[in-house]
Amino acid sequence: MKVRAAAGGVAGELFGLERVRIAVRDAGNLERDLESLGRALWAAHARAVLDAAGLNAEPAPIGWRAERYVAQRGRITATGRSEDGSVTISVRGMRYWRVSIAGNGHIARVEEAADALLREHRRKLRALKRTIWQPGGTQAARTGAEA
């Protein structure tokens, strides 16, 4: 699934949860615009997922595991860095974004950092899901054992 968004002087595309492509129209306040773009792309992705499921909003969590998952998902922090370390993107709950660009900050480095952020966020989401729904490992999940 591909989604698009724009914020300030930047526009971007999010391809699934795998990679990001960014275009800069005006580098006025690039870091702030990229933070806004990150939030906008994430919101567009969430909206596309809900639309594909025929939902108007995320369903209310049912049961303690779902409630715990939603609460802890909103506290996940993740960071992505470009290979050369010139760009760092940090998030908390995919709502609070912080972009830091040192030096020239070529847009390809921003995309590297964004891709790294997505990988770390996915890894942390998987770990959270395992912790909540498979507390005793995969065998416990198969047998229905509770923690």
SVG drawing of the C-alpha trace seen along z (x, -y; Angstrom):
<svg xmlns="http://www.w3.org/2000/svg" viewBox="-17 -29 46 56">
<polyline fill="none" stroke="black" stroke-width="0.4" points="0.0,0.0 1.4,-3.4 0.3,-6.6 1.3,-10.2 1.3,-13.4 2.8,-16.9 3.8,-19.3 5.3,-22.7 8.0,-22.5 8.2,-18.7 6.2,-15.9 6.6,-12.2 5.4,-8.7 5.3,-5.8 5.5,-2.4 3.9,0.1 5.9,-0.1 9.1,0.5 10.5,-2.7 9.9,-6.4 10.7,-8.7 10.8,-12.4 10.8,-15.4 11.8,-18.9 10.1,-21.9 11.3,-24.5 13.9,-23.8 12.8,-26.7 12.5,-24.9 13.4,-21.4 13.5,-19.7 10.2,-21.0 8.6,-20.2 10.0,-16.7 8.5,-16.1 5.1,-17.2 5.5,-15.0 6.3,-12.0 3.1,-12.5 1.1,-13.1 2.4,-10.0 1.7,-7.9 -1.8,-9.2 -2.4,-8.6 -1.1,-5.0 -3.4,-4.4 -6.4,-5.9 -5.6,-3.7 -5.5,-0.6 -8.8,-1.5 -10.4,-2.2 -9.2,1.1 -10.9,2.8 -14.1,0.8 -13.7,-1.0 -14.2,-4.6 -12.0,-4.5 -9.8,-2.0 -12.0,0.3 -12.0,0.0 -9.7,2.6 -11.6,5.6 -10.0,7.5 -7.0,6.8 -4.4,7.9 -5.8,5.5 -6.0,2.7 -2.5,3.2 -1.3,3.5 -2.9,0.2 -1.6,-1.6 2.0,-0.4 2.0,-0.8 1.4,-4.6 4.6,-4.6 7.0,-2.9 10.0,-4.9 12.1,-4.3 15.1,-6.0 16.5,-5.8 19.9,-7.1 21.4,-7.6 24.4,-5.5 26.8,-8.4 25.0,-9.6 24.1,-13.0 20.4,-12.5 18.5,-11.2 14.7,-10.7 13.1,-9.8 9.5,-9.1 7.4,-8.3 4.1,-6.6 4.4,-7.7 2.8,-11.0 5.9,-12.9 8.6,-13.2 12.0,-14.8 14.3,-15.2 17.9,-16.3 20.0,-17.1 23.7,-17.8 25.6,-19.6 24.2,-19.5 21.7,-16.7 21.2,-15.3 17.6,-14.1 18.9,-10.6 20.2,-10.5 16.8,-11.6 15.3,-8.7 17.9,-6.3 17.1,-7.5 13.3,-7.2 13.7,-3.6 15.8,-2.7 13.2,-4.2 10.4,-2.1 12.5,1.1 13.1,0.4 9.5,-0.5 8.3,2.7 10.8,4.7 9.5,3.1 5.9,3.7 6.5,7.4 8.3,7.6 5.3,6.0 2.9,8.3 4.9,11.3 5.1,10.1 1.4,9.6 -0.1,12.4 2.7,15.0 3.9,14.5 5.2,18.0 6.6,18.2 4.9,19.6 4.0,22.9 1.9,21.1 0.1,19.2 -0.8,22.5 -2.2,24.1 -4.0,21.0 -2.0,20.7 -2.5,17.4 0.3,15.5"/>
</svg>
